[in-house]
Amino acid sequence: MARRACIIAVGNEVVHGFIVNTNSAWLARELGELGFDVAYHLSVNDRQDELTARLKAALSEGLFIVTTGGIGPTVDDNTRQSVAAALGVELKLDHDALAKLSERYAAVGRKFPQGSERQCKRPEGSKFIANAFGTASCFLARHGEGGIAVLPGVPRELKGIWAEELRAAVIEEFGLHERFFSRELRVFGIPESDLDLRVKSLLESKEAEGAILVDDAVMRLRWRVAATEQADADKILVPILDAARAELGDLVFAEGNIELETCTVDLLREKQLKVACAESCTGGMIAHLLTNVAGSSDVLLESAVTYSNDAKQRRLGVSAGTLKSHGAVSGETASEMVRGIQRESGADICVAVTGIAGPGGGSDAKPVGTVWLAAAMANEVRAWHLRVPGERELVKWRTARTALNTLRLAALHGKLPETIAHWVAPPA
């Protein structure tokens, strides 16, 4: 598995941040599946000399380069010229590609635009790659152990060309027999350092490459192995995942590309449980995450965003005495909020959150990030004190995810959990 690759996104708009580069992430996954070890991603301006230098450097390392962007008809599209210069060959017009492009314009009754023939040029010796999704033709060129493949920057075109033309051409050109197969567990409720300690021996397996990927509060445990078939890879990967599950238990909520909210809704539907929420500091984010999942109407009855004290009293029946004695951000208030939504909705499981998301509003006794989360199931009510790090959006996001995980655990075991996330502080 010595094949190495890199991805170079070309365009001032990408470098300056006006367009978010999603192409590189997508291509990295695709190249990885073919067995390439992606060394790096770059974003480069539309300057021919700079791009040529970057391409030469990557070729000198024996990398297979995939470029995106800069192959259109305008004068600032310099990828073709730069690739030819880096390879040390001439850029020549592909007359067959030009004829096909002219036919496409004629078929829709359009005059061939002046300068569009630039889109049909490719370096001498390169392989033509057809583009059925746009006007710019593409190409693939070998160079030593590596080479260069050139794709457009429009994601729809790029993905279509890769799937229909380039992927097969790369497999044939490089004689690829092995590829990387990966499997992944998703984990919630443990800090990265603790997770690393608990699965360290599995991450250091000599048979598979392991890694922890952090997606805010969600951790992703991924292992990959080189093999020719999925079945061969699974002989190595499945025992590792089974061992990780045995070690982590309920901290693992899914395998593969499944979000926490999807897992939660699916489990609630399976158990035929209805839920309701009372939200203050999250402003409806718990309900938003739940309703992002198709079929959430089977489980979610309602969510009340009771942001003011008046709303907490009027909608949920929180007492004025509780608010005065303990404040809106307290275990007592959260408990009365969840009892109120349970009483009003009749749901099987309810959650309520109240907190200080910041940046203002905190105090020595209740700093920014102080959150109380309460849950109710049957006759049981529990409240937990959370210390949630981060700026306002992160406090909301992390609190909402913690509430989802609380619903998941309650549905899984048929009772409320004792602990809910790694930043829970012991109750006062």
Stockholm file with secondary structure:
# STOCKHOLM 1.0

chainA/1-428         MARRACIIAVGNEVVHGFIVNTNSAWLARELGELGFDVAYHLSVNDRQDELTARLKAALSEGLFIVTTGGIGPTVDDNTRQSVAAALGVELKLDHDALAKLSERYAAVGRKFPQGSERQCKRPEGSKFIANAFGTASCFLARHGEGGIAVLPGVPRELKGIWAEELRAAVIEEFGLHERFFSRELRVFGIPESDLDLRVKSLLESKEAEGAILVDDAVMRLRWRVAATEQADADKILVPILDAARAELGDLVFAEGNIELETCTVDLLREKQLKVACAESCTGGMIAHLLTNVAGSSDVLLESAVTYSNDAKQRRLGVSAGTLKSHGAVSGETASEMVRGIQRESGADICVAVTGIAGPGGGSDAKPVGTVWLAAAMANEVRAWHLRVPGERELVKWRTARTALNTLRLAALHGKLPETIAHWVAPPA
#=GR chainA/1-428 SS CCCEEEEEEECHHHHTTSSCCCHHHHHHHHHHHTTCEEEEEEEECSCHHHHHHHHHHHHHTTCEEEEESCCSSSTTCCHHHHHHHHHTSCEEECHHHHHHHHHHHHHTTCCCCTTGGGGGEEETTCEEECCSSSSCCEEEEEETTEEEEEECSCHHHHHHHIIIIIHHHHHHHHTCCCEEEEEEEEEESSCHHHHHHHSHHHHTCSSSEEEEEEETTEEEEEEEEEESSHHHHHHHHHHHHHHHHHHHGGGEEEESSCCHHHHHHHHHHHHTCCEEEEESTTTTHHHHHHHTSTTGGGTEEEEEECCSHHHHHHHHCCCHHHHHHHCSSSHHHHHHHHHHHHHHHCCSEEEEEEECCSSSSCCSSSCTTEEEEEEEETTEEEEEEEECCSSHHHHHHHHHHHHHHHHHHHHHHTSCCSCCCTTEECCC
#=GC SS_cons         CCCEEEEEEECHHHHTTSSCCCHHHHHHHHHHHTTCEEEEEEEECSCHHHHHHHHHHHHHTTCEEEEESCCSSSTTCCHHHHHHHHHTSCEEECHHHHHHHHHHHHHTTCCCCTTGGGGGEEETTCEEECCSSSSCCEEEEEETTEEEEEECSCHHHHHHHIIIIIHHHHHHHHTCCCEEEEEEEEEESSCHHHHHHHSHHHHTCSSSEEEEEEETTEEEEEEEEEESSHHHHHHHHHHHHHHHHHHHGGGEEEESSCCHHHHHHHHHHHHTCCEEEEESTTTTHHHHHHHTSTTGGGTEEEEEECCSHHHHHHHHCCCHHHHHHHCSSSHHHHHHHHHHHHHHHCCSEEEEEEECCSSSSCCSSSCTTEEEEEEEETTEEEEEEEECCSSHHHHHHHHHHHHHHHHHHHHHHTSCCSCCCTTEECCC
//
